[in-house]
Amino acid sequence: MEKTREHFSPNVVLENWNELIKALPQMNEPELKRALAVEVGNDRRKDFILRLHRRYTKLRQSRELKEYLA
């Protein structure tokens, strides 16, 4: 599993909406999953959860499709 890069750790990314929006395009699948788990476990901000889940699912779907077609 990939290591979480410090500038994409949940405590940085979930600080506020601007940080989340700025980080989302560069985050990898494990970073998104960790941030999603932290948000669901703590603040439960609906908009944050929706954006994180949407991006995580898109990356996971792309990876799985590549694995199936390989």
mmCIF file of the N, C-alpha and C atoms, coordinates in Angstrom:
data_MODEL
# 
_entry.id   MODEL 
# 
loop_
_atom_site.group_PDB 
_atom_site.id 
_atom_site.type_symbol 
_atom_site.label_atom_id 
_atom_site.label_alt_id 
_atom_site.label_comp_id 
_atom_site.label_asym_id 
_atom_site.label_entity_id 
_atom_site.label_seq_id 
_atom_site.pdbx_PDB_ins_code 
_atom_site.Cartn_x 
_atom_site.Cartn_y 
_atom_site.Cartn_z 
_atom_site.occupancy 
_atom_site.B_iso_or_equiv 
_atom_site.pdbx_formal_charge 
_atom_site.auth_seq_id 
_atom_site.auth_comp_id 
_atom_site.auth_asym_id 
_atom_site.auth_atom_id 
_atom_site.pdbx_PDB_model_num 
ATOM 1   N N  . MET A 1 1  ? 0.846   -1.193 0.000   1.00 0.00 ? 1  MET A N  1 
ATOM 2   C CA . MET A 1 1  ? 0.000   0.000  0.000   1.00 0.00 ? 1  MET A CA 1 
ATOM 3   C C  . MET A 1 1  ? 0.882   1.245  0.000   1.00 0.00 ? 1  MET A C  1 
ATOM 4   N N  . GLU A 1 2  ? 0.449   2.228  -0.753  1.00 0.00 ? 2  GLU A N  1 
ATOM 5   C CA . GLU A 1 2  ? 1.217   3.454  -0.864  1.00 0.00 ? 2  GLU A CA 1 
ATOM 6   C C  . GLU A 1 2  ? 1.194   4.231  0.447   1.00 0.00 ? 2  GLU A C  1 
ATOM 7   N N  . LYS A 1 3  ? 2.279   4.925  0.697   1.00 0.00 ? 3  LYS A N  1 
ATOM 8   C CA . LYS A 1 3  ? 2.384   5.737  1.898   1.00 0.00 ? 3  LYS A CA 1 
ATOM 9   C C  . LYS A 1 3  ? 1.683   7.077  1.676   1.00 0.00 ? 3  LYS A C  1 
ATOM 10  N N  . THR A 1 4  ? 1.066   7.604  2.732   1.00 0.00 ? 4  THR A N  1 
ATOM 11  C CA . THR A 1 4  ? 0.419   8.907  2.646   1.00 0.00 ? 4  THR A CA 1 
ATOM 12  C C  . THR A 1 4  ? 1.477   10.005 2.642   1.00 0.00 ? 4  THR A C  1 
ATOM 13  N N  . ARG A 1 5  ? 1.422   10.834 1.631   1.00 0.00 ? 5  ARG A N  1 
ATOM 14  C CA . ARG A 1 5  ? 2.335   11.979 1.579   1.00 0.00 ? 5  ARG A CA 1 
ATOM 15  C C  . ARG A 1 5  ? 1.856   13.001 2.607   1.00 0.00 ? 5  ARG A C  1 
ATOM 16  N N  . GLU A 1 6  ? 2.807   13.644 3.262   1.00 0.00 ? 6  GLU A N  1 
ATOM 17  C CA . GLU A 1 6  ? 2.482   14.521 4.393   1.00 0.00 ? 6  GLU A CA 1 
ATOM 18  C C  . GLU A 1 6  ? 1.502   15.636 4.028   1.00 0.00 ? 6  GLU A C  1 
ATOM 19  N N  . HIS A 1 7  ? 1.666   16.253 2.877   1.00 0.00 ? 7  HIS A N  1 
ATOM 20  C CA . HIS A 1 7  ? 0.789   17.354 2.509   1.00 0.00 ? 7  HIS A CA 1 
ATOM 21  C C  . HIS A 1 7  ? -0.596  16.878 2.071   1.00 0.00 ? 7  HIS A C  1 
ATOM 22  N N  . PHE A 1 8  ? -0.799  15.541 2.015   1.00 0.00 ? 8  PHE A N  1 
ATOM 23  C CA . PHE A 1 8  ? -2.120  14.988 1.719   1.00 0.00 ? 8  PHE A CA 1 
ATOM 24  C C  . PHE A 1 8  ? -2.648  14.147 2.880   1.00 0.00 ? 8  PHE A C  1 
ATOM 25  N N  . SER A 1 9  ? -2.093  14.361 4.055   1.00 0.00 ? 9  SER A N  1 
ATOM 26  C CA . SER A 1 9  ? -2.585  13.647 5.232   1.00 0.00 ? 9  SER A CA 1 
ATOM 27  C C  . SER A 1 9  ? -3.952  14.209 5.618   1.00 0.00 ? 9  SER A C  1 
ATOM 28  N N  . PRO A 1 10 ? -4.788  13.396 6.265   1.00 0.00 ? 10 PRO A N  1 
ATOM 29  C CA . PRO A 1 10 ? -6.142  13.857 6.610   1.00 0.00 ? 10 PRO A CA 1 
ATOM 30  C C  . PRO A 1 10 ? -6.177  15.148 7.429   1.00 0.00 ? 10 PRO A C  1 
ATOM 31  N N  . ASN A 1 11 ? -5.235  15.317 8.365   1.00 0.00 ? 11 ASN A N  1 
ATOM 32  C CA . ASN A 1 11 ? -5.284  16.532 9.189   1.00 0.00 ? 11 ASN A CA 1 
ATOM 33  C C  . ASN A 1 11 ? -5.010  17.796 8.381   1.00 0.00 ? 11 ASN A C  1 
ATOM 34  N N  . VAL A 1 12 ? -4.304  17.691 7.273   1.00 0.00 ? 12 VAL A N  1 
ATOM 35  C CA . VAL A 1 12 ? -4.055  18.854 6.406   1.00 0.00 ? 12 VAL A CA 1 
ATOM 36  C C  . VAL A 1 12 ? -5.212  19.046 5.432   1.00 0.00 ? 12 VAL A C  1 
ATOM 37  N N  . VAL A 1 13 ? -5.594  17.990 4.762   1.00 0.00 ? 13 VAL A N  1 
ATOM 38  C CA . VAL A 1 13 ? -6.614  18.057 3.712   1.00 0.00 ? 13 VAL A CA 1 
ATOM 39  C C  . VAL A 1 13 ? -7.993  18.416 4.272   1.00 0.00 ? 13 VAL A C  1 
ATOM 40  N N  . LEU A 1 14 ? -8.297  17.941 5.458   1.00 0.00 ? 14 LEU A N  1 
ATOM 41  C CA . LEU A 1 14 ? -9.629  18.171 6.033   1.00 0.00 ? 14 LEU A CA 1 
ATOM 42  C C  . LEU A 1 14 ? -9.709  19.436 6.882   1.00 0.00 ? 14 LEU A C  1 
ATOM 43  N N  . GLU A 1 15 ? -8.673  20.233 6.842   1.00 0.00 ? 15 GLU A N  1 
ATOM 44  C CA . GLU A 1 15 ? -8.646  21.459 7.632   1.00 0.00 ? 15 GLU A CA 1 
ATOM 45  C C  . GLU A 1 15 ? -9.793  22.405 7.253   1.00 0.00 ? 15 GLU A C  1 
ATOM 46  N N  . ASN A 1 16 ? -10.001 22.587 5.953   1.00 0.00 ? 16 ASN A N  1 
ATOM 47  C CA . ASN A 1 16 ? -11.102 23.432 5.485   1.00 0.00 ? 16 ASN A CA 1 
ATOM 48  C C  . ASN A 1 16 ? -11.421 23.070 4.032   1.00 0.00 ? 16 ASN A C  1 
ATOM 49  N N  . TRP A 1 17 ? -12.486 23.651 3.531   1.00 0.00 ? 17 TRP A N  1 
ATOM 50  C CA . TRP A 1 17 ? -12.978 23.324 2.192   1.00 0.00 ? 17 TRP A CA 1 
ATOM 51  C C  . TRP A 1 17 ? -11.948 23.651 1.115   1.00 0.00 ? 17 TRP A C  1 
ATOM 52  N N  . ASN A 1 18 ? -11.279 24.786 1.223   1.00 0.00 ? 18 ASN A N  1 
ATOM 53  C CA . ASN A 1 18 ? -10.288 25.175 0.210   1.00 0.00 ? 18 ASN A CA 1 
ATOM 54  C C  . ASN A 1 18 ? -9.135  24.186 0.136   1.00 0.00 ? 18 ASN A C  1 
ATOM 55  N N  . GLU A 1 19 ? -8.666  23.702 1.280   1.00 0.00 ? 19 GLU A N  1 
ATOM 56  C CA . GLU A 1 19 ? -7.588  22.714 1.288   1.00 0.00 ? 19 GLU A CA 1 
ATOM 57  C C  . GLU A 1 19 ? -8.031  21.418 0.620   1.00 0.00 ? 19 GLU A C  1 
ATOM 58  N N  . LEU A 1 20 ? -9.253  21.007 0.888   1.00 0.00 ? 20 LEU A N  1 
ATOM 59  C CA . LEU A 1 20 ? -9.771  19.781 0.290   1.00 0.00 ? 20 LEU A CA 1 
ATOM 60  C C  . LEU A 1 20 ? -9.842  19.905 -1.227  1.00 0.00 ? 20 LEU A C  1 
ATOM 61  N N  . ILE A 1 21 ? -10.438 20.966 -1.711  1.00 0.00 ? 21 ILE A N  1 
ATOM 62  C CA . ILE A 1 21 ? -10.611 21.162 -3.156  1.00 0.00 ? 21 ILE A CA 1 
ATOM 63  C C  . ILE A 1 21 ? -9.257  21.261 -3.857  1.00 0.00 ? 21 ILE A C  1 
ATOM 64  N N  . LYS A 1 22 ? -8.296  21.902 -3.210  1.00 0.00 ? 22 LYS A N  1 
ATOM 65  C CA . LYS A 1 22 ? -6.971  22.051 -3.788  1.00 0.00 ? 22 LYS A CA 1 
ATOM 66  C C  . LYS A 1 22 ? -6.237  20.698 -3.849  1.00 0.00 ? 22 LYS A C  1 
ATOM 67  N N  . ALA A 1 23 ? -6.441  19.842 -2.859  1.00 0.00 ? 23 ALA A N  1 
ATOM 68  C CA . ALA A 1 23 ? -5.709  18.580 -2.770  1.00 0.00 ? 23 ALA A CA 1 
ATOM 69  C C  . ALA A 1 23 ? -6.334  17.444 -3.574  1.00 0.00 ? 23 ALA A C  1 
ATOM 70  N N  . LEU A 1 24 ? -7.644  17.440 -3.733  1.00 0.00 ? 24 LEU A N  1 
ATOM 71  C CA . LEU A 1 24 ? -8.346  16.309 -4.353  1.00 0.00 ? 24 LEU A CA 1 
ATOM 72  C C  . LEU A 1 24 ? -7.733  15.815 -5.668  1.00 0.00 ? 24 LEU A C  1 
ATOM 73  N N  . PRO A 1 25 ? -7.422  16.670 -6.614  1.00 0.00 ? 25 PRO A N  1 
ATOM 74  C CA . PRO A 1 25 ? -6.900  16.160 -7.902  1.00 0.00 ? 25 PRO A CA 1 
ATOM 75  C C  . PRO A 1 25 ? -5.554  15.436 -7.795  1.00 0.00 ? 25 PRO A C  1 
ATOM 76  N N  . GLN A 1 26 ? -4.763  15.726 -6.766  1.00 0.00 ? 26 GLN A N  1 
ATOM 77  C CA . GLN A 1 26 ? -3.448  15.111 -6.636  1.00 0.00 ? 26 GLN A CA 1 
ATOM 78  C C  . GLN A 1 26 ? -3.414  13.930 -5.670  1.00 0.00 ? 26 GLN A C  1 
ATOM 79  N N  . MET A 1 27 ? -4.494  13.682 -4.947  1.00 0.00 ? 27 MET A N  1 
ATOM 80  C CA . MET A 1 27 ? -4.499  12.605 -3.946  1.00 0.00 ? 27 MET A CA 1 
ATOM 81  C C  . MET A 1 27 ? -4.609  11.242 -4.617  1.00 0.00 ? 27 MET A C  1 
ATOM 82  N N  . ASN A 1 28 ? -3.924  10.250 -4.027  1.00 0.00 ? 28 ASN A N  1 
ATOM 83  C CA . ASN A 1 28 ? -4.018  8.892  -4.544  1.00 0.00 ? 28 ASN A CA 1 
ATOM 84  C C  . ASN A 1 28 ? -5.087  8.121  -3.762  1.00 0.00 ? 28 ASN A C  1 
ATOM 85  N N  . GLU A 1 29 ? -5.330  6.911  -4.183  1.00 0.00 ? 29 GLU A N  1 
ATOM 86  C CA . GLU A 1 29 ? -6.418  6.114  -3.613  1.00 0.00 ? 29 GLU A CA 1 
ATOM 87  C C  . GLU A 1 29 ? -6.279  5.889  -2.095  1.00 0.00 ? 29 GLU A C  1 
ATOM 88  N N  . PRO A 1 30 ? -5.116  5.466  -1.583  1.00 0.00 ? 30 PRO A N  1 
ATOM 89  C CA . PRO A 1 30 ? -4.990  5.272  -0.133  1.00 0.00 ? 30 PRO A CA 1 
ATOM 90  C C  . PRO A 1 30 ? -5.169  6.565  0.666   1.00 0.00 ? 30 PRO A C  1 
ATOM 91  N N  . GLU A 1 31 ? -4.674  7.679  0.135   1.00 0.00 ? 31 GLU A N  1 
ATOM 92  C CA . GLU A 1 31 ? -4.829  8.961  0.828   1.00 0.00 ? 31 GLU A CA 1 
ATOM 93  C C  . GLU A 1 31 ? -6.303  9.346  0.913   1.00 0.00 ? 31 GLU A C  1 
ATOM 94  N N  . LEU A 1 32 ? -7.026  9.131  -0.167  1.00 0.00 ? 32 LEU A N  1 
ATOM 95  C CA . LEU A 1 32 ? -8.459  9.431  -0.170  1.00 0.00 ? 32 LEU A CA 1 
ATOM 96  C C  . LEU A 1 32 ? -9.204  8.542  0.809   1.00 0.00 ? 32 LEU A C  1 
ATOM 97  N N  . LYS A 1 33 ? -8.852  7.275  0.845   1.00 0.00 ? 33 LYS A N  1 
ATOM 98  C CA . LYS A 1 33 ? -9.528  6.337  1.748   1.00 0.00 ? 33 LYS A CA 1 
ATOM 99  C C  . LYS A 1 33 ? -9.297  6.719  3.211   1.00 0.00 ? 33 LYS A C  1 
ATOM 100 N N  . ARG A 1 34 ? -8.061  7.113  3.545   1.00 0.00 ? 34 ARG A N  1 
ATOM 101 C CA . ARG A 1 34 ? -7.753  7.530  4.918   1.00 0.00 ? 34 ARG A CA 1 
ATOM 102 C C  . ARG A 1 34 ? -8.503  8.805  5.292   1.00 0.00 ? 34 ARG A C  1 
ATOM 103 N N  . ALA A 1 35 ? -8.508  9.766  4.390   1.00 0.00 ? 35 ALA A N  1 
ATOM 104 C CA . ALA A 1 35 ? -9.211  11.025 4.661   1.00 0.00 ? 35 ALA A CA 1 
ATOM 105 C C  . ALA A 1 35 ? -10.710 10.781 4.815   1.00 0.00 ? 35 ALA A C  1 
ATOM 106 N N  . LEU A 1 36 ? -11.260 9.921  3.994   1.00 0.00 ? 36 LEU A N  1 
ATOM 107 C CA . LEU A 1 36 ? -12.678 9.583  4.072   1.00 0.00 ? 36 LEU A CA 1 
ATOM 108 C C  . LEU A 1 36 ? -12.995 8.917  5.410   1.00 0.00 ? 36 LEU A C  1 
ATOM 109 N N  . ALA A 1 37 ? -12.151 7.992  5.836   1.00 0.00 ? 37 ALA A N  1 
ATOM 110 C CA . ALA A 1 37 ? -12.360 7.320  7.119   1.00 0.00 ? 37 ALA A CA 1 
ATOM 111 C C  . ALA A 1 37 ? -12.307 8.302  8.289   1.00 0.00 ? 37 ALA A C  1 
ATOM 112 N N  . VAL A 1 38 ? -11.371 9.234  8.240   1.00 0.00 ? 38 VAL A N  1 
ATOM 113 C CA . VAL A 1 38 ? -11.255 10.230 9.307   1.00 0.00 ? 38 VAL A CA 1 
ATOM 114 C C  . VAL A 1 38 ? -12.485 11.136 9.329   1.00 0.00 ? 38 VAL A C  1 
ATOM 115 N N  . GLU A 1 39 ? -12.915 11.579 8.168   1.00 0.00 ? 39 GLU A N  1 
ATOM 116 C CA . GLU A 1 39 ? -14.071 12.483 8.092   1.00 0.00 ? 39 GLU A CA 1 
ATOM 117 C C  . GLU A 1 39 ? -15.345 11.788 8.575   1.00 0.00 ? 39 GLU A C  1 
ATOM 118 N N  . VAL A 1 40 ? -15.534 10.538 8.187   1.00 0.00 ? 40 VAL A N  1 
ATOM 119 C CA . VAL A 1 40 ? -16.722 9.796  8.615   1.00 0.00 ? 40 VAL A CA 1 
ATOM 120 C C  . VAL A 1 40 ? -16.674 9.567  10.126  1.00 0.00 ? 40 VAL A C  1 
ATOM 121 N N  . GLY A 1 41 ? -15.489 9.315  10.654  1.00 0.00 ? 41 GLY A N  1 
ATOM 122 C CA . GLY A 1 41 ? -15.341 9.052  12.084  1.00 0.00 ? 41 GLY A CA 1 
ATOM 123 C C  . GLY A 1 41 ? -15.424 10.283 12.956  1.00 0.00 ? 41 GLY A C  1 
ATOM 124 N N  . ASN A 1 42 ? -15.132 11.448 12.404  1.00 0.00 ? 42 ASN A N  1 
ATOM 125 C CA . ASN A 1 42 ? -15.065 12.656 13.231  1.00 0.00 ? 42 ASN A CA 1 
ATOM 126 C C  . ASN A 1 42 ? -16.173 13.654 12.911  1.00 0.00 ? 42 ASN A C  1 
ATOM 127 N N  . ASP A 1 43 ? -15.896 14.561 11.995  1.00 0.00 ? 43 ASP A N  1 
ATOM 128 C CA . ASP A 1 43 ? -16.773 15.700 11.759  1.00 0.00 ? 43 ASP A CA 1 
ATOM 129 C C  . ASP A 1 43 ? -18.047 15.363 10.994  1.00 0.00 ? 43 ASP A C  1 
ATOM 130 N N  . ARG A 1 44 ? -17.969 14.405 10.091  1.00 0.00 ? 44 ARG A N  1 
ATOM 131 C CA . ARG A 1 44 ? -19.104 13.976 9.288   1.00 0.00 ? 44 ARG A CA 1 
ATOM 132 C C  . ARG A 1 44 ? -19.728 15.117 8.488   1.00 0.00 ? 44 ARG A C  1 
ATOM 133 N N  . ARG A 1 45 ? -18.876 15.927 7.873   1.00 0.00 ? 45 ARG A N  1 
ATOM 134 C CA . ARG A 1 45 ? -19.371 16.997 6.998   1.00 0.00 ? 45 ARG A CA 1 
ATOM 135 C C  . ARG A 1 45 ? -19.791 16.360 5.678   1.00 0.00 ? 45 ARG A C  1 
ATOM 136 N N  . LYS A 1 46 ? -21.065 16.465 5.369   1.00 0.00 ? 46 LYS A N  1 
ATOM 137 C CA . LYS A 1 46 ? -21.645 15.777 4.220   1.00 0.00 ? 46 LYS A CA 1 
ATOM 138 C C  . LYS A 1 46 ? -20.938 16.136 2.910   1.00 0.00 ? 46 LYS A C  1 
ATOM 139 N N  . ASP A 1 47 ? -20.693 17.414 2.674   1.00 0.00 ? 47 ASP A N  1 
ATOM 140 C CA . ASP A 1 47 ? -20.050 17.838 1.432   1.00 0.00 ? 47 ASP A CA 1 
ATOM 141 C C  . ASP A 1 47 ? -18.641 17.253 1.294   1.00 0.00 ? 47 ASP A C  1 
ATOM 142 N N  . PHE A 1 48 ? -17.899 17.201 2.393   1.00 0.00 ? 48 PHE A N  1 
ATOM 143 C CA . PHE A 1 48 ? -16.552 16.634 2.362   1.00 0.00 ? 48 PHE A CA 1 
ATOM 144 C C  . PHE A 1 48 ? -16.627 15.149 2.025   1.00 0.00 ? 48 PHE A C  1 
ATOM 145 N N  . ILE A 1 49 ? -17.536 14.442 2.674   1.00 0.00 ? 49 ILE A N  1 
ATOM 146 C CA . ILE A 1 49 ? -17.673 13.003 2.449   1.00 0.00 ? 49 ILE A CA 1 
ATOM 147 C C  . ILE A 1 49 ? -18.052 12.717 1.000   1.00 0.00 ? 49 ILE A C  1 
ATOM 148 N N  . LEU A 1 50 ? -18.989 13.477 0.468   1.00 0.00 ? 50 LEU A N  1 
ATOM 149 C CA . LEU A 1 50 ? -19.416 13.270 -0.920  1.00 0.00 ? 50 LEU A CA 1 
ATOM 150 C C  . LEU A 1 50 ? -18.263 13.476 -1.896  1.00 0.00 ? 50 LEU A C  1 
ATOM 151 N N  . ARG A 1 51 ? -17.501 14.538 -1.723  1.00 0.00 ? 51 ARG A N  1 
ATOM 152 C CA . ARG A 1 51 ? -16.395 14.814 -2.650  1.00 0.00 ? 51 ARG A CA 1 
ATOM 153 C C  . ARG A 1 51 ? -15.289 13.772 -2.538  1.00 0.00 ? 51 ARG A C  1 
ATOM 154 N N  . LEU A 1 52 ? -14.941 13.400 -1.306  1.00 0.00 ? 52 LEU A N  1 
ATOM 155 C CA . LEU A 1 52 ? -13.908 12.382 -1.110  1.00 0.00 ? 52 LEU A CA 1 
ATOM 156 C C  . LEU A 1 52 ? -14.340 11.038 -1.685  1.00 0.00 ? 52 LEU A C  1 
ATOM 157 N N  . HIS A 1 53 ? -15.573 10.654 -1.418  1.00 0.00 ? 53 HIS A N  1 
ATOM 158 C CA . HIS A 1 53 ? -16.063 9.361  -1.893  1.00 0.00 ? 53 HIS A CA 1 
ATOM 159 C C  . HIS A 1 53 ? -16.138 9.331  -3.420  1.00 0.00 ? 53 HIS A C  1 
ATOM 160 N N  . ARG A 1 54 ? -16.595 10.416 -4.015  1.00 0.00 ? 54 ARG A N  1 
ATOM 161 C CA . ARG A 1 54 ? -16.691 10.484 -5.475  1.00 0.00 ? 54 ARG A CA 1 
ATOM 162 C C  . ARG A 1 54 ? -15.320 10.311 -6.118  1.00 0.00 ? 54 ARG A C  1 
ATOM 163 N N  . ARG A 1 55 ? -14.330 10.993 -5.604  1.00 0.00 ? 55 ARG A N  1 
ATOM 164 C CA . ARG A 1 55 ? -12.975 10.903 -6.171  1.00 0.00 ? 55 ARG A CA 1 
ATOM 165 C C  . ARG A 1 55 ? -12.371 9.525  -5.909  1.00 0.00 ? 55 ARG A C  1 
ATOM 166 N N  . TYR A 1 56 ? -12.536 9.010  -4.688  1.00 0.00 ? 56 TYR A N  1 
ATOM 167 C CA . TYR A 1 56 ? -12.011 7.689  -4.336  1.00 0.00 ? 56 TYR A CA 1 
ATOM 168 C C  . TYR A 1 56 ? -12.610 6.615  -5.245  1.00 0.00 ? 56 TYR A C  1 
ATOM 169 N N  . THR A 1 57 ? -13.911 6.662  -5.443  1.00 0.00 ? 57 THR A N  1 
ATOM 170 C CA . THR A 1 57 ? -14.592 5.670  -6.267  1.00 0.00 ? 57 THR A CA 1 
ATOM 171 C C  . THR A 1 57 ? -14.122 5.743  -7.715  1.00 0.00 ? 57 THR A C  1 
ATOM 172 N N  . LYS A 1 58 ? -13.911 6.940  -8.211  1.00 0.00 ? 58 LYS A N  1 
ATOM 173 C CA . LYS A 1 58 ? -13.440 7.112  -9.584  1.00 0.00 ? 58 LYS A CA 1 
ATOM 174 C C  . LYS A 1 58 ? -12.057 6.494  -9.767  1.00 0.00 ? 58 LYS A C  1 
ATOM 175 N N  . LEU A 1 59 ? -11.147 6.739  -8.827  1.00 0.00 ? 59 LEU A N  1 
ATOM 176 C CA . LEU A 1 59 ? -9.804  6.169  -8.923  1.00 0.00 ? 59 LEU A CA 1 
ATOM 177 C C  . LEU A 1 59 ? -9.834  4.653  -8.764  1.00 0.00 ? 59 LEU A C  1 
ATOM 178 N N  . ARG A 1 60 ? -10.628 4.167  -7.816  1.00 0.00 ? 60 ARG A N  1 
ATOM 179 C CA . ARG A 1 60 ? -10.722 2.727  -7.595  1.00 0.00 ? 60 ARG A CA 1 
ATOM 180 C C  . ARG A 1 60 ? -11.296 2.024  -8.818  1.00 0.00 ? 60 ARG A C  1 
ATOM 181 N N  . GLN A 1 61 ? -12.324 2.600  -9.399  1.00 0.00 ? 61 GLN A N  1 
ATOM 182 C CA . GLN A 1 61 ? -12.945 2.019  -10.580 1.00 0.00 ? 61 GLN A CA 1 
ATOM 183 C C  . GLN A 1 61 ? -11.945 1.945  -11.736 1.00 0.00 ? 61 GLN A C  1 
ATOM 184 N N  . SER A 1 62 ? -11.185 2.992  -11.936 1.00 0.00 ? 62 SER A N  1 
ATOM 185 C CA . SER A 1 62 ? -10.186 3.024  -13.001 1.00 0.00 ? 62 SER A CA 1 
ATOM 186 C C  . SER A 1 62 ? -9.120  1.954  -12.777 1.00 0.00 ? 62 SER A C  1 
ATOM 187 N N  . ARG A 1 63 ? -8.636  1.832  -11.538 1.00 0.00 ? 63 ARG A N  1 
ATOM 188 C CA . ARG A 1 63 ? -7.619  0.827  -11.211 1.00 0.00 ? 63 ARG A CA 1 
ATOM 189 C C  . ARG A 1 63 ? -8.159  -0.585 -11.425 1.00 0.00 ? 63 ARG A C  1 
ATOM 190 N N  . GLU A 1 64 ? -9.370  -0.845 -10.936 1.00 0.00 ? 64 GLU A N  1 
ATOM 191 C CA . GLU A 1 64 ? -9.945  -2.180 -11.071 1.00 0.00 ? 64 GLU A CA 1 
ATOM 192 C C  . GLU A 1 64 ? -10.164 -2.555 -12.536 1.00 0.00 ? 64 GLU A C  1 
ATOM 193 N N  . LEU A 1 65 ? -10.612 -1.613 -13.336 1.00 0.00 ? 65 LEU A N  1 
ATOM 194 C CA . LEU A 1 65 ? -10.823 -1.893 -14.746 1.00 0.00 ? 65 LEU A CA 1 
ATOM 195 C C  . LEU A 1 65 ? -9.508  -2.247 -15.436 1.00 0.00 ? 65 LEU A C  1 
ATOM 196 N N  . LYS A 1 66 ? -8.442  -1.510 -15.111 1.00 0.00 ? 66 LYS A N  1 
ATOM 197 C CA . LYS A 1 66 ? -7.118  -1.816 -15.673 1.00 0.00 ? 66 LYS A CA 1 
ATOM 198 C C  . LYS A 1 66 ? -6.673  -3.212 -15.268 1.00 0.00 ? 66 LYS A C  1 
ATOM 199 N N  . GLU A 1 67 ? -6.938  -3.595 -14.023 1.00 0.00 ? 67 GLU A N  1 
ATOM 200 C CA . GLU A 1 67 ? -6.554  -4.933 -13.541 1.00 0.00 ? 67 GLU A CA 1 
ATOM 201 C C  . GLU A 1 67 ? -7.329  -6.014 -14.291 1.00 0.00 ? 67 GLU A C  1 
ATOM 202 N N  . TYR A 1 68 ? -8.617  -5.793 -14.510 1.00 0.00 ? 68 TYR A N  1 
ATOM 203 C CA . TYR A 1 68 ? -9.438  -6.781 -15.212 1.00 0.00 ? 68 TYR A CA 1 
ATOM 204 C C  . TYR A 1 68 ? -9.030  -6.929 -16.674 1.00 0.00 ? 68 TYR A C  1 
ATOM 205 N N  . LEU A 1 69 ? -8.618  -5.853 -17.291 1.00 0.00 ? 69 LEU A N  1 
ATOM 206 C CA . LEU A 1 69 ? -8.268  -5.871 -18.698 1.00 0.00 ? 69 LEU A CA 1 
ATOM 207 C C  . LEU A 1 69 ? -6.819  -6.265 -18.970 1.00 0.00 ? 69 LEU A C  1 
ATOM 208 N N  . ALA A 1 70 ? -6.033  -6.341 -17.921 1.00 0.00 ? 70 ALA A N  1 
ATOM 209 C CA . ALA A 1 70 ? -4.597  -6.688 -18.088 1.00 0.00 ? 70 ALA A CA 1 
ATOM 210 C C  . ALA A 1 70 ? -4.393  -8.158 -18.332 1.00 0.00 ? 70 ALA A C  1 
# 
